[in-house]
Amino acid sequence: MRIGTRGSKLALAQANLVKDLLSKNGIDTEIKIIKTSGDTFTDRPLHEVQGFGVFVREIDDMMLAGEIDIAVHSMKDVPTERPPELTIAAVMKRDSPYDFLLTRNNTKLKDLPEGSIIGTTSLRRRAQLSRYRSGFIIKELRGNIDTRLRKLKEGQYDGIFLAQAGLERLKWDLPGERLDPDDFVPSANQGTVVIVTRKDSEAQNAVLVLNDEQTRLETRIERIIIGILGGGCLVPIGAFAQTEGNEIHVRTEVLSVDGKRCVKIDEFINPAEYEKEAKRIGNELNKKGGGKLVDEAVKMFAAKRG
């Protein structure tokens, strides 16, 4: 079977993990590297690249054309609206969902001086950092992990934000700070690798062995919430569902782009009623003003794109 993936070091690490696990289950695969629009347009912020799913569209197209059987993605890059012929066949056990701060001198976030230059690609992290404390200079940071680390070491930035899971998958043990999810609610599905196939295909059945039901449920809650809110990568939205005992702790928030306004819900729900509860939370966020913040952000970036 043919596995489609982006060509970054992290994407290949994820694809090779899937390849090795399938091999242990007697399934032979080969990896096919596909360049996406998100990889091509590195000269601009992601929210300025046209359309949703900039890291998955071309891979979807290859699958729909029958040129690959399996696609391996970071789940947070996969839009909630999908081609009807494709399915999320397996959701792998989640790695760290948290944001991670790297600084040149391993300085903690609370100790960074005013005027420190912080790099991030994420509108969510940008808004959350602005809310956490004013006085930082927040600059766009594109490129793979190697490029981002090089820019930090060269002094272009005093600190950079990354997803902790990416460092873990690359087996890079770097000194830094895991950020509190109460202040930095993670992106929906952060830390999760997902496997996409065509519906009712041999590949769909083959990858089921890699599915983790707890992660699937938690990420499904997050996707229901952000699906109701809409906006894709144009909106600073955090959504994080985590099993704690017999309940699921759901933290979710929508922020204004400047981080000055926020609508937040933090509560525990019954996993037996997760779908109903997730829809309720998404609708409640909308009614409390989250929908207005989404509309503002979408209009703002649509105007910038012209």
N, C-alpha and C positions, 0 to 999 in steps of 0.2 A: 504494500500500500504506500501511497505517496503522501508525505507530510509537507504541507505548505507553511512557510514561516517567513517573517522578516529576517534580514541579514545581520542585525545588531548582535553584539556579543551576548546580551541578555536574552534576546529572542531565540538565539541558537542554543543557549543553555537550557531553555524551557523545552524546545523541540527535541533536543537530545535526551532530556529526562523522559519525555513521553516515548521516544523511540526505544530507550533501554527498558522501560517498564513493559512495553508491548512485546519486546523481544523475550522477556522472561516468561511471558504468557504464550510464547510460540508464534508470535505474529511478526513477520519480517516487514520492514519499512525502509524507505529512502527519503531523504530530506531534499526539498526543492525550495530554494531561496527566491522570494518575490519582493520586488521593490514597490513600496506603497507611496502615495502622495505625501504622507506624513514624513517619509524619509527623504523625499525629493525636495520639498520646499522648506529647507532649514534656515532660510534667510528671513523668516517672519514668524511671529507668534502663532501657535497652533490655532487660536481662535480667528486668525485672519486667513487660514486656509479654507477654501470654499467647501461647504457640506459637512455632514457628520461622518464619523467612522473613517477618519483619514488614515488610520493604520490598519484597516481591515478591508476596505472596499475592493482593492485590486485582488486580494486573496479570495474574497467572496466570488469575484468574477471568474477566477481560475477554477474554483470548485464548481460553479454553475456550468462552466464549459467542459467539465469532466476531466480537467488536467491534473487535479489533485483529489485525494480521497479524504484527507484529514487536514484540518487547520488548527494550529496551536496559537492561542492569543493570551495576552494579559487581559483578564475579563473586563477590567475597567475601560479598555479601549473599544469594547464591543457595544454598539448602540442598542437601545432597547427595542427599536423597530428594525426587524430583520427580514431578509428575503424569505418568502413563505416556503421555498423549497429546502431551506437549510434549518438545522436544529442544533441547539446546544446539547450535544450528546453526552458529555461528561464534564463535571465540575470537580477539579482535583482539590484535595485537602488544602485549606488555606494556610499560607505562610503568614509572616507578620503583616498585619493590616496597617501598621502605623507609619506616620511620617518620621523622617530622620534628618537631623541637622548636622552637617559637617562644617567645622570652622578650622581655620589655619592653625590656631593654637589650642584647639579643643575647648574653646570658651563656651560656656553655657549661654543659651538664648537670653536669659534674664540678665546676664552680665555683659552682653555686647553693648558697646557705647553707642550713643546717638550718632547718626551719620554712617553707621556700618552698612556696607553694600551687600545685599542678600540676593542670590540668584534663584529663580524658579520659573518653570514654564507654566505653572498652574494658576489659573485665576482664583481658584478656591484658596490655595495656600497664600496667595498674595493678599486676598481680602482678610483671611484669618490672621495673618501676621500684622496687617494694618490695625486690626481690631485689638490684637494682643498688646501692641505698644506702638505709638507714633514715633517718628524720628528716624526710622530705617529708610535707606534708599533701596528700593526693590527694582531689580533689573531682570530683563528677560534672559533666560538661560536655555538654549537649545543644544542639541548634540547628544551623543551617546554618553554612557557613564564615564568612560575614559576621558573624553573631551571635557566633561564638566569638572572632573577632578583636576585635570591639568590647569584649567582656568582658575580654579581655587588656589592651587599651589603657586601659580604665577602672580597671584595677588590681584587678579581682576575682580575678585569677590572676597569679602570677609567671611561669608558663609553661604552654603548652598543647601537647598532642600532636595531630598531624594525619598523614594519609597524604600523603607527598610528591607522589604522582601527582595528587591532587586539585588541588594548587596549580599543578602543571604544566599540567593540562588547562584551568584557568582563566587560564593565562598570567600568573600572579602570581609575580613574582620577589621573594620576601621573604627578608630575612636570617634565617638560622636554622641549625640543626645536623641533618644527616642522621645518624641513630643507627646504630651498628654492629650488623649483624645477628647477630653472635656474642652480643651482650648482649640485643638486642631482635629475636628471630626474628619475622619478619613473620607476619601472619595469612595463612592459605591463600588464594591467588588475589589477594592485595592488589596493586593497580596494574593490574588487568586488566578490560577492558570485554568483556562477553559479550552475544551476541545469541541470544535464544530465539524459536523459532517452533513451530507445530504440526508434528508429524511428517508426512513425505510431502506437504508443502504446496508451493505455488509459491514462497512466501516462503523456505522452507528452501533451495531451490535458488538463489534470487536472492542470498542473503547469503553463500553459500560463497566468493565472491570476496574477502571481508573476513577470511577465516580465516587465522591464522598457525600453522603446524604446530608450530613449536618451542614457542611459548607454550602451545598446546593440550596438548602432551605434559607440559610442566613443571607446568601447573595440574592436569592429570589425576593426576599423582603425588601432589600435595598433597591433592586431593579423596579419593583412595583412602585415604590415611592418616587424615584426619579422619573419613571415613565409618566406618572401623573403630572409631575411638575413641568417636564419638558425642558427644552433649551440646550441640551447636550453640553458640549464643552464651553459654550458661550456664557454659562452661568456658574457662579460660585456656590456649589451645592455639596454638602457632606452628608453621607448616609452610611451608618455603621450598625449592623445587627450582630450581636454576640451572645451565644448561649451561656447563661449563668444559672446553674442548677436546673430547675424545672421550668425556667422562664427564659425569654429572650430579651436582652437589654437592647433597646433601639435608641440610638442617638442620631438625630438628623437636623440639618439646618440649611437655610437659604440666606445668603448675605448679599448686600449691595456690593457692587464692584469695588467701591472704596472702603468696604468693611465697616462703615459707620452705622449701618442698619442691619438687623438680623432677626429672623423668625426661627425659633428653635423648639424642638420637641425632644424630650428625654424621658422615656418611660419603659416599663416592662410589659411584655405581652405574652399571651398563652400560645405556645407553638402549634397547638391543635387548631387554632383559628388564625394562623399567620396571614393568610391571604386577605381575609376580611379586615384584620387589624392594620395591615400594611396600607390597604386602600383608604382606611379611615385616617391614618396618619398623613398620607399624602394629600388627601382632601382638606384635612384640618390645616396643614401648612399653607395650602392655597388660600383658604379663607382668612387666615391670620395675616395675610399680606405677602406670603411667599410668591404667589402667582404674580403679584404686581412687580416684585423684584425681578422675577424671571423675564417678564415683558420688557422692563426697563433695560436689562442687559442685552436682550436680543435686539431691541431697536437701536441701542447704542452701537453695537458692533456691525449691524446691518448698514448703518449710516457711514461708519468708517470704511466699510468695503465699497461703498458707493453703489 
